[in-house]
Amino acid sequence: MIEPHLADSDFKRGLSQLLRNATHTTPMMRGIVQELENLTKDNFATES
């Protein structure tokens, strides 16, 4: 008899991280703010 086995540890780890980000948004928001700041600085530097 064939028994399928799914290696879902990566999926569970990713889902866990997603749930942490959804409940504790500070690290994610800091990353977004930093990226927007960098894009703005680049636009001023290149006069885009």
Secondary structure, 3 states (H helix, E strand, C coil): CCCCCCCCHHHHHHHHHHHHHHHCCHHHHHHHHHHHHHHHHHHHHHCC
